[in-house]
């Protein structure tokens, strides 16, 4: 065997990447299980930008399959929020998936979902999820806050309208 010497540093780096990716996959699976399992509320101080970043990892595959670019515009130095991580992730994931579905009807132009955090004038933290879908049909505006506006079977999501969420 007169082949070239193996590059041990390159092999170590590859193994480290494999371990890191395996841990990340394990964390994602654990979060998905927690999202699906009904558990007691566990309110703790949380970094909302971190919660959103973790939730984006859950929606990444769906966004990639539908050719939607996920973007963020996070405010720096936000105070911690007192909340249940899993419940907040459920709400944010639902908003993200609704936005991704709304973009499905867009064939030309931008296919982006923007998640933004900011502090308003009264020092509350605002989270907005904005999609580049076609928007809401005016005839549906009256029904916007009824329990069912979105028809998953037909796939005619209306996107997400910026609406403050107070937790």
Secondary structure by P-SEA (a helix, b strand, c coil): cccccccaaaaaaaaaaaaaaaaaaaaaaaaaaaaaccccccccccaaaaaaaaaaaaaaaaaaaabbbbbbbcccccccccccaaaaaaaaaaaaaaaaaaaccccccccbbbbbbbbccccbbbbbbbbcccccccccccccccccccccccccccccccccccc
